[in-house]
Amino acid sequence: MMAACEAVAAATTVATATERAEEAAKAATTGTAASAAVSAKAAVPSAGGKKTTAAAASAAAREPAAATTAAAGGAGAARSAAATKLLSLSGVFAVYKPKGPTSAELLNQLKEKLLAEAGMPPQDGNKRKKQALKIGHGGTLDSAATGVLVVGIGKGTKMLTSMLSGSKKYIATGELGKATDTLDSTGKITEEKPYDQIKQEDIEGILQKFTGNIMQVPPLYSALKKDGQRLSTLMKKGEVVEAKPARPVTVYSLSLQKFQPPLFTLDVECGGGFYIRSLVSDIGKELSSCATVQELTRTKQGPFTLEEHALREDKWTIDGIAQSLEHCMPLLSVEPSVKKLKTEDSKVQAVSSEDKTLSQVKENDGVIGTS
């Protein structure tokens, strides 16, 4: 009778030890090493146990280490698969640029996030060093502007040039009676003039002068260069900079959406090389006052729209971009790269240094285009 009781007790102890060994293995896979150790210790019986019980406890003690090794191997395989998928991505998509960072800074944030997800080391941004992950953008947005920023990844970086001269849409809010050195709200006020005499019909009446193929003087604070340096950089150093000559640009449509003095909101569709800041400033001058941009949002670039295609930061994942590429790439085959005016002389197009070709981006900005 006693022998039978001892056999039952031994079997129960073995079962308990086995269960705790399984718990230890699970803890090693999904939890921490500490929790695995606790589970393993619990699996070891008190002194006086039978040999079969000791064997079960010994197996339980070995399980956490094996499980940890297996988990580490699995994680490594997952990282390898993520890196392979990231480096296989190729095409053009769009992201949402918030107010604050420059286009180059935003691109760096995107790149860092993708490399971290793939378990790959960060890239130093050295434009002369070949980068594992190729990424670039087609068309700069000012740091104070928001909206659609077109991005190329992999071989898609070679497709960005076609995005530069295509049409773009903006919603711009200008403020009458105030001028700044940058032509937007980030600059220093350089002039103030009355605006009370300006009516809604006055603005609507002059918009036709800024529609079609027109000549425009680029702003001094821009990426245009003098002696190899950007005009904006020279301006910040306090150097005297002469305005660049007017050049041809195209405005496909221009309308007044709202007028609440001193603010007015414009809906603009234009071609490459066009500066919204210059447009708002020129409108202020035409009205015998002055004006500066307060808010600027790019709502469309080529076939990419803010509502449908611009990925927010929470979607900046390998899978998120893969899905976006699948959705966006067919658009490029049906959307003309350059929109034409419905006028007889609709052939004038220009590309500004803000909307640089990819080769210029690589040369001038380094982190924007990588090779």
C-alpha positions in Angstrom: 0.0 0.0 0.0 2.8 2.4 0.9 4.6 1.6 -2.3 1.5 2.4 -4.3 1.2 5.8 -2.5 4.9 6.6 -3.2 4.4 5.8 -6.9 1.4 8.1 -7.1 3.3 10.9 -5.4 6.3 10.4 -7.7 4.0 10.6 -10.8 2.4 13.7 -9.5 5.7 15.4 -8.8 7.0 14.5 -12.3 3.8 16.0 -13.8 4.2 19.1 -11.8 7.8 19.5 -12.7 7.0 19.0 -16.4 4.3 21.7 -16.3 6.7 24.1 -14.6 9.4 23.3 -17.2 6.9 24.2 -19.9 6.2 27.4 -18.1 9.9 28.1 -18.0 10.3 27.5 -21.7 7.3 29.8 -22.4 8.8 32.5 -20.2 12.1 32.3 -22.0 10.4 32.7 -25.3 8.0 35.6 -24.5 9.3 37.1 -21.3 12.6 37.9 -19.7 15.5 35.8 -18.6 14.6 36.5 -14.9 11.1 35.1 -15.3 12.5 32.1 -17.0 14.9 31.5 -14.2 12.1 31.7 -11.6 10.0 29.2 -13.5 13.0 26.9 -13.8 13.8 27.1 -10.1 10.2 26.3 -9.3 10.4 23.2 -11.5 13.2 21.7 -9.2 11.7 19.5 -6.4 12.7 19.5 -2.8 15.4 17.1 -1.4 14.3 13.5 -1.1 12.6 13.3 -4.5 12.9 10.3 -6.7 15.4 9.9 -9.5 12.6 10.2 -12.1 11.6 13.5 -10.5 15.2 14.8 -10.5 15.5 14.0 -14.2 12.4 16.0 -14.9 13.7 18.9 -12.9 17.0 18.7 -14.7 15.2 18.8 -18.1 13.2 21.8 -16.8 16.3 23.7 -15.9 17.7 23.1 -19.4 14.5 24.2 -21.2 14.8 28.0 -20.6 18.3 28.3 -22.2 17.2 26.3 -25.2 14.1 28.3 -25.6 16.0 31.6 -25.2 18.4 30.5 -27.9 15.5 29.5 -30.2 13.8 32.8 -29.6 16.9 34.7 -30.4 17.3 32.8 -33.6 13.7 33.5 -34.5 14.1 37.2 -33.9 17.3 37.3 -36.0 15.5 35.5 -38.8 12.6 38.0 -38.6 15.1 41.0 -38.7 16.8 39.4 -41.7 13.5 39.0 -43.5 12.5 42.6 -42.7 15.8 43.9 -44.0 15.4 41.9 -47.2 11.9 43.2 -47.7 13.0 46.8 -47.1 15.8 46.6 -49.6 13.5 45.1 -52.2 11.1 48.1 -52.0 11.2 50.1 -55.2 8.9 52.9 -56.5 7.4 56.2 -55.7 4.9 57.1 -52.9 3.9 60.1 -50.9 4.2 61.1 -47.2 2.7 63.9 -45.2 5.1 66.6 -44.2 4.1 68.5 -41.0 5.1 72.1 -40.2 8.6 72.3 -38.7 11.2 70.0 -40.3 12.7 70.7 -43.6 12.0 68.2 -46.4 15.6 66.8 -46.0 15.1 66.3 -42.2 11.8 64.6 -42.7 13.4 62.2 -45.2 16.1 61.4 -42.6 13.4 60.6 -40.0 11.7 58.3 -42.5 15.0 56.5 -43.3 16.0 56.1 -39.7 12.6 54.6 -38.8 12.8 52.1 -41.6 16.4 51.0 -40.9 15.6 50.6 -37.2 12.5 48.4 -38.0 14.7 46.2 -40.3 17.4 45.9 -37.6 19.9 47.6 -39.9 22.6 50.1 -38.7 21.9 53.8 -39.4 23.4 55.4 -42.4 25.7 58.4 -42.0 24.4 60.4 -44.9 27.8 60.7 -46.6 26.7 61.5 -50.2 30.0 60.0 -51.5 29.5 56.7 -49.8 27.2 54.1 -51.3 24.1 53.7 -49.2 22.3 50.4 -48.7 18.9 52.1 -48.7 18.3 54.5 -51.6 15.7 57.1 -50.8 15.0 60.7 -52.1 12.2 63.2 -52.6 10.9 65.0 -55.6 10.1 68.7 -54.8 11.0 70.6 -51.7 8.5 72.0 -49.3 9.5 74.9 -47.0 9.9 74.1 -43.4 6.8 76.1 -42.5 4.7 74.4 -45.2 2.7 71.2 -44.8 1.3 68.6 -47.2 2.3 66.1 -49.9 6.0 65.2 -50.2 6.7 62.7 -53.0 9.3 60.1 -52.1 11.3 57.6 -54.2 12.8 54.4 -52.8 15.1 52.0 -54.4 15.0 52.3 -58.2 12.1 54.7 -57.7 14.6 57.5 -57.0 15.3 57.5 -60.7 11.6 58.4 -61.4 11.6 61.5 -59.3 12.7 63.8 -62.0 9.4 63.4 -63.8 7.6 64.6 -60.7 9.4 68.0 -60.6 7.9 69.7 -63.6 4.4 68.2 -63.1 1.5 70.1 -61.7 1.1 70.9 -58.0 -1.9 72.2 -56.0 -1.7 74.4 -52.9 -3.9 76.1 -50.4 -2.2 79.3 -49.3 -3.3 81.8 -46.7 -1.8 85.3 -47.1 -1.9 88.3 -44.7 -2.3 91.8 -46.2 -0.5 94.8 -44.8 2.7 93.0 -43.8 5.9 92.0 -45.6 8.8 89.9 -44.3 12.3 89.2 -45.6 11.4 85.5 -46.2 8.0 86.3 -47.7 6.4 84.1 -45.0 5.6 84.1 -41.3 9.0 82.8 -40.3 10.8 86.0 -41.4 11.4 89.5 -40.0 8.9 92.2 -40.8 10.3 94.6 -43.3 7.3 96.7 -44.2 3.7 97.4 -43.1 1.1 99.2 -45.2 -2.7 99.9 -44.9 -5.1 97.3 -46.3 -8.5 98.6 -45.1 -9.3 99.8 -48.6 -8.9 96.4 -50.2 -12.2 94.6 -51.0 -12.8 91.0 -52.0 -13.6 92.0 -55.6 -10.3 93.8 -55.7 -8.4 90.6 -55.1 -10.6 88.6 -57.5 -10.2 91.3 -60.2 -6.4 90.9 -60.3 -6.0 87.2 -60.1 -6.2 86.9 -63.9 -2.9 88.8 -64.1 -1.2 85.9 -62.3 -2.8 83.1 -64.3 -1.3 81.4 -67.4 2.3 81.7 -68.6 3.8 84.5 -66.5 7.1 85.9 -65.4 8.0 85.6 -61.7 10.9 86.8 -59.6 12.1 84.1 -57.2 12.3 85.0 -53.5 15.7 85.9 -52.1 15.3 83.3 -49.4 15.4 80.3 -51.7 17.7 77.4 -52.8 18.9 79.3 -55.8 22.6 79.8 -55.8 25.2 82.5 -56.1 28.9 81.5 -56.4 28.0 78.0 -55.3 26.1 79.1 -52.2 22.4 79.2 -51.6 20.9 82.7 -51.5 19.1 81.8 -48.3 22.4 80.9 -46.7 24.0 84.2 -47.8 21.0 86.1 -46.5 21.3 84.5 -43.1 25.0 85.5 -43.0 23.9 89.1 -43.5 25.4 89.4 -47.0 23.9 91.6 -49.6 22.1 89.5 -52.2 20.7 90.7 -55.5 17.4 89.4 -56.7 17.4 86.8 -59.5 15.9 88.0 -62.8 12.2 87.1 -63.5 11.7 83.8 -65.3 8.8 82.0 -67.0 6.4 79.9 -64.8 2.9 78.5 -65.4 -0.2 78.9 -63.3 -3.0 76.6 -64.4 -5.7 77.9 -62.1 -5.9 80.5 -59.3 -9.0 81.4 -57.3 -9.9 83.2 -54.0 -11.4 80.8 -51.5 -11.9 83.1 -48.5 -11.4 86.7 -47.6 -11.4 87.8 -44.0 -9.2 90.9 -43.8 -6.3 90.9 -43.4 -6.3 87.2 -44.3 -7.1 85.8 -47.8 -7.0 82.2 -48.9 -6.0 81.1 -52.4 -6.4 77.8 -54.3 -3.5 77.4 -56.7 -2.5 74.9 -59.3 0.9 75.5 -60.9 3.8 74.0 -62.7 7.4 73.4 -61.7 9.5 76.4 -60.6 6.6 78.4 -59.1 6.9 80.1 -55.7 3.7 80.6 -53.8 5.5 83.1 -51.5 6.3 85.3 -54.5 2.8 85.0 -55.7 1.3 86.3 -52.4 3.9 89.1 -52.2 3.2 90.2 -55.8 -0.6 90.2 -55.1 0.0 92.5 -52.1 2.0 94.9 -54.3 -0.6 94.8 -57.1 -3.2 95.9 -54.5 -0.9 98.9 -53.5 -0.2 97.2 -50.1 2.0 94.2 -49.2 1.4 90.6 -48.2 3.1 87.6 -46.8 2.3 83.9 -46.6 0.9 82.7 -43.2 0.0 79.1 -44.0 0.8 76.9 -47.0 -0.3 73.3 -47.7 0.5 71.3 -50.8 -2.6 69.3 -51.5 -1.5 67.5 -54.6 1.7 66.7 -56.6 1.3 64.9 -59.8 -1.2 62.0 -59.2 -0.6 62.0 -55.4 -3.2 63.7 -53.2 -3.1 64.7 -49.6 -6.3 62.8 -48.7 -5.7 59.6 -50.5 -1.9 59.0 -50.7 0.1 60.9 -48.1 1.3 58.5 -45.4 1.2 59.8 -41.9 4.1 58.9 -39.6 2.3 56.0 -38.0 2.2 54.4 -41.4 6.0 54.8 -42.0 6.6 51.0 -41.7 8.0 48.6 -44.2 4.6 47.0 -44.7 2.9 50.3 -44.8 5.2 51.6 -47.6 4.9 48.3 -49.5 1.1 48.6 -49.5 1.4 52.3 -50.6 3.7 51.4 -53.5 1.3 48.8 -54.7 -1.5 51.4 -54.5 0.4 54.4 -56.0 2.6 53.0 -58.7 -0.2 52.4 -61.2 -1.1 56.1 -61.0 2.2 57.1 -62.6 1.3 55.3 -65.9 -2.0 57.2 -66.3 -1.1 60.7 -64.9 0.7 63.0 -67.4 3.9 64.4 -65.9 3.3 67.8 -67.3 -0.1 69.4 -67.4 -0.9 71.8 -70.3 -2.7 75.1 -70.3 -5.8 75.4 -72.4 -4.2 78.2 -74.3 -2.3 78.6 -77.5 1.0 79.3 -75.9 1.1 76.5 -73.4 4.6 75.2 -73.9 6.4 77.3 -71.3 7.7 75.3 -68.4 10.4 75.9 -65.8 12.1 74.0 -63.0 13.2 75.9 -59.9 16.1 75.0 -57.7 13.5 74.1 -55.0 12.2 71.5 -57.4 15.6 70.1 -58.3 16.3 67.0 -60.4 17.5 64.1 -58.4 21.1 64.5 -59.5 21.1 68.1 -58.2 19.5 66.9 -55.0 22.3 64.5 -54.5 24.9 67.1 -55.2 23.5 69.9 -53.1 21.7 68.2 -50.2 23.4 64.9 -49.7 20.8 63.3 -47.4 17.9 63.9 -49.8 19.1 61.6 -52.5 21.4 58.7 -51.8 23.4 56.5 -54.2 
